[in-house]
Amino acid sequence: MSSSLDAFITRKHIAYFTMELAVRPEMHTYAGGLGILAGDTARSCADLGLPVVFVTLLSRAGYFKQVIDADGRQTEQPDWWDPERWCTPLNAMVAVDIERKPVWIRPWLYVHTCPHGHQIPILLLDTDLDQNGADDRTLTHNLYGGDEDYRLRQEIILGIGGIRILRALGFDLHTYHLNEGHAALLTLELLNRSRVAPEELIAGESPFDIAEVRASCVFTTHTPVEAGHDRFSYELFERLLPGFVDLDELKRLAGEDRLNMTRLALKLAGYVNGVARRHAETTEHMFPGYRIHAVTNGIHPGTWTHPAFAQLYTTHLPQWQHEPEILVRALQLPDDEIWRCHQSAKGDLIRQVKESAGIALDSEIPILGFARRMTGYKRPLLLFENLDRLIDVASRHPFQVVLAGKAHPQDADGKEAIRQVHALARQLRGRLNCVFLPDYDMQIAMTLVAGADVWLNTPLPPMEASGTSGMKAALNGVLNLSVLDGWWIEACVEGVTGWSIGQDGDGARQHATALYDQLDHTVLPLYSADPARWRWMMKQAIGNIAYYFNSQRMMRRYAAEAYLR
Ligand SMILES: *Cc1c(COP(=O)(O)O)cnc(C)c1O
């Protein structure tokens, strides 16, 4: 075994399981917000010296590379990356029987080192091994690829294989954190291991120590969108894992009709968290009878701060990376320095747009940024709801728009939205510059969230569980203009930290009107007429948002409230 792992094994007591994890841009082991959050979680654990080991899939072929044709149509290509370049294969292997034949799993190790030198191990599970048949070798290739059958096999590898790998490597763990329901099968492996000895079994009682499993599991649920909760038929489950658990027992835990991963995790995790206060409330309504905690998401300051701002913070508030609470003192930062840093970040974005889209944006004119997974509830077309009004606003208060985002390969509506955005951009040419940057990823996100002037967010409430890109924007003094949903309900102070769009309970038409009104009467006039107030708001965003919505605070809370129960 790699000696680099030995040092971790003696002190890692918590295992964090996640289907995706954004380690670094060159490793295509993530699709979007869930993986970014897992990555920020890992980086904060390292910063804080928390004893956590991370488990995810190797995803050699990534999620997908987004290619957009001349008509705005998205096609997907494999997004291979090279594990050898960043990770070390460990000399350990375990098997899980799927359809009564062993699937072998080997972990790769990536070690993340924080600026102070603390390190955390990330294990990436791989089935592309000589010992496996051709089909099994592809099981850890495509993140969120394939059909139900492929997905359940992946979740078996992550949950059951992950637990076995940790045992084989010698980790002694007291807590398992399930990042979303994808890893919920680990609870069944723990249940099987908790089995009461036959001579101690009380007639009529469960042979499992459910209380013990609950005491060791923490579950974070991430979405109120129904399709976001994995469900599998029991027929499929029984075919892949015959006899793994008693089916009647499983149905009691995971639902009568289908194996619902969220329900399984809710039943077997002693601590359940929603990702923002509103989301915790929504989840309690969806699943009555469960107490849902609300440790609101955060982002990793060191990762998402533009180098110019990082330098500024280091000069004035030296300990900001370890203790971002100190950004509460942002009002001290000199206005002209704030603006210089912002212009530097904006220049980077303008360069990137020129390079990848061939369009020259104007650094004097405000840029609206919008980058999301392209899907129905995120409403990427809300800005274009009333073109006459949009053109009218832009004619009096010029601005520019940069958009980005992938649609899941099977999300026809999301793909259609991308096509329409391209058609609209063409239609608006000469009156409003709209640019779509293809292949949204961590790198593009870094440039966009720092280089825009205003960060736009138009989800349909209450579907945006938290959202995190707006937190990244605020960290760079970029002002949020957002529907009141997810994290923004907790962060918005109207006209101080940013702006809201509409009221609670409004529909799409009202949201569109409110958006145009805000742009027309408040946001865009302020930008041109009152630069001093704008800079003051930038500092308020840093001081009132970035100081709190960061993953250092998030992980200190998880450590104190969820891991040390
Ligand atoms: C931050 C981030 C997200 C999540 O942002 P949301 O506000 O939740 O949409 C998604 N993808 C990438 C690449 C990101 O960096």
The ligand as a Gaussian input file, in Angstrom:
#p B3LYP/6-31G(d) Opt

LIG

0 1
 C      -20.771000      26.819000      -8.600000
 C      -21.035000      25.967000      -9.767000
 C      -22.289000      25.382000      -9.960000
 C      -23.432000      25.590000      -8.996000
 O      -23.990000      26.863000      -9.149000
 P      -25.535000      27.120000      -8.937000
 O      -25.634000      28.493000      -8.429000
 O      -26.014000      26.125000      -7.928000
 O      -26.170000      26.937000     -10.256000
 C      -22.490000      24.584000     -11.073000
 N      -21.497000      24.366000     -11.963000
 C      -20.292000      24.918000     -11.818000
 C      -19.231000      24.633000     -12.848000
 C      -20.007000      25.738000     -10.723000
 O      -18.792000      26.261000     -10.575000

